[in-house]
């Protein structure tokens, strides 16, 4: 297929000129061409010609999904508190840094520290309402780094702050369902029993009708919900997974004899025991597609297999047999028919296309050779160029 290119003309003085607004499709005005081309996969348009490749990055084209990553610098000669945020453009296969959050004082997050050789310090983030939200982390003084959640909105390409946390945490159980963020348990400056049992929610999209997220800050509030019966979920950072109207979480990662699960029923505002089949198969990174929250996947951290949960039979069905590329799965994101898995100690991101037949799998390298990927998320690309 040929793409209509700008045809140059030569004037009487010998100068070459190019029409300012060439047609995207011959014989059609551009606004109709844009509607037609918007139904074509961006990867196909990009391969045809420069003009169509340019179109997919304009406001006239629906934003395609991109990979976002929280990344720590793993270079021992570098500062230990270097944590940055990147987005990966799947069309050009390039990483772009997000602008740093504008905080006073400047944001400093710890992921590794010489005092904790065998342990990493968590930086917890979720995706909600099409935005990246950083919830909990440790600062350079070993205190909670965030008094407010940090929110990156791809629509504006900027950061803003969420409502003040009643109890800032170094780690907690964090998750979301639809447009609401849930924070449970955790540890702040030091352990407190009431904080370890507390559960709160924040409706991010409340009253958002044609407004930027930053315009809603006066309406944002944390609301306390039914609490946990004890503090067993405060031991470490926990991923709380929103699934079919419930928030599901386990207290420890992997195959652990002391593993226990809990399920929060959102509509009934109460906690229930996790079904035995769900907790038994929860042996690695777990996630659901944020846009649906109807299919829950787990990546077995020992075998590298992918399974999905069947709530009717309370069992996990195999999707992919064990793969070396998925062993040691630490965190994952699901969206757009793909599963993105952080593995290899943060040294690689494995992408699994679960829609393709047969299932396809490939590796995306971190933004920098010395960097360690902490977490990944799938969101639409930033609408403003980075």
TAQUITA-V958184 format. One record per pair of residues at least 4 apart in sequence whose C-alpha atoms are under 6 Angstrom apart, sorted by the first residue. I is the first residue (numbers start at 1). J is the second residue. Records with the same first field share a line. If there is no record, write none. Layout:
I = J / J
This chain:
6 = 22
8 = 17 / 18
9 = 16 / 17
10 = 14 / 15 / 16
11 = 15
23 = 30
24 = 30
25 = 33
30 = 34
34 = 38
38 = 61
43 = 91
45 = 52
46 = 53
56 = 61
63 = 380 / 381
64 = 380 / 381
65 = 379 / 380 / 381
66 = 88 / 89 / 378 / 379 / 380 / 381
67 = 87 / 88 / 377 / 378
68 = 86 / 87 / 376 / 377
69 = 85 / 86 / 375 / 376
70 = 84 / 85 / 374 / 375
71 = 83 / 84 / 372 / 373 / 374
72 = 82 / 83 / 371 / 372
73 = 82 / 371
74 = 370 / 371 / 372
75 = 370
81 = 108 / 109 / 110
85 = 98
86 = 96 / 97 / 98
87 = 95 / 96
88 = 94 / 95
89 = 93 / 94
95 = 367
101 = 159
108 = 139
109 = 138 / 139
110 = 138 / 139
111 = 120 / 121
112 = 120
122 = 137
123 = 136 / 137
124 = 134 / 135 / 136
125 = 133 / 134 / 135
126 = 133
127 = 131 / 132 / 133
128 = 179
129 = 179
131 = 152 / 153
132 = 151 / 152
133 = 150 / 151
134 = 149 / 150
135 = 149
136 = 169 / 170 / 171
137 = 144 / 145 / 170
138 = 142 / 143 / 144 / 145 / 170
139 = 143 / 144 / 145
143 = 189
144 = 168 / 169 / 170 / 188
147 = 164 / 165 / 168
148 = 161 / 162 / 163 / 164 / 165
149 = 161 / 162
150 = 161
151 = 159 / 160 / 161
152 = 158 / 159
153 = 157 / 158
154 = 382 / 383
155 = 383
157 = 382 / 384
160 = 214
163 = 220 / 221
168 = 188
169 = 187 / 188
170 = 187 / 188
171 = 186 / 187 / 237
172 = 185 / 186 / 237
173 = 183 / 184 / 237 / 238 / 239 / 240
174 = 182 / 183 / 239 / 240
175 = 181 / 182 / 240 / 241
176 = 180 / 181 / 182 / 242
177 = 242
179 = 204 / 205
180 = 202 / 203 / 204
181 = 201 / 202
182 = 200 / 201
183 = 199 / 200
184 = 198 / 199
185 = 195 / 196 / 197 / 198 / 234
186 = 196 / 234
187 = 191
196 = 231 / 234
197 = 227 / 228 / 230 / 231
198 = 227
199 = 224 / 225 / 227
200 = 223 / 224 / 225
201 = 222 / 223
202 = 221 / 222
226 = 269 / 270
233 = 251
240 = 248 / 249
241 = 247 / 248
242 = 246 / 247
243 = 293 / 294
244 = 293 / 294
245 = 266
246 = 264 / 265 / 266
247 = 263 / 264
248 = 263
249 = 261 / 262
250 = 260 / 261
251 = 260
252 = 259
254 = 283 / 284
255 = 283
261 = 274 / 279
262 = 272 / 273 / 274
263 = 271 / 272 / 273 / 274
264 = 270 / 271
265 = 269 / 270
277 = 314 / 315
283 = 300
284 = 299 / 300 / 301
285 = 298 / 299 / 330 / 331
286 = 297 / 298
287 = 296 / 297 / 333
288 = 293 / 295 / 296 / 334
289 = 293 / 334 / 335
296 = 308 / 309
297 = 307 / 308
298 = 306 / 307
299 = 305 / 306
300 = 304 / 305
301 = 327 / 328 / 329
302 = 327
303 = 322 / 327
304 = 322 / 323 / 326 / 327
305 = 320 / 321 / 322
306 = 319 / 320
307 = 316 / 317 / 318 / 319
308 = 316 / 317
309 = 315 / 316
310 = 314 / 315 / 316
328 = 343
329 = 342 / 343
330 = 342 / 343
331 = 341 / 342
332 = 340 / 341
333 = 339 / 340 / 377
334 = 338 / 339
335 = 378
337 = 354 / 355
338 = 352 / 353 / 354
339 = 351 / 352
340 = 350 / 351
341 = 349 / 350
342 = 346 / 349
343 = 348
344 = 348
346 = 372 / 373
347 = 372
348 = 365
349 = 363 / 364
350 = 362 / 363
351 = 361 / 362
352 = 360 / 361
353 = 359 / 360
354 = 359
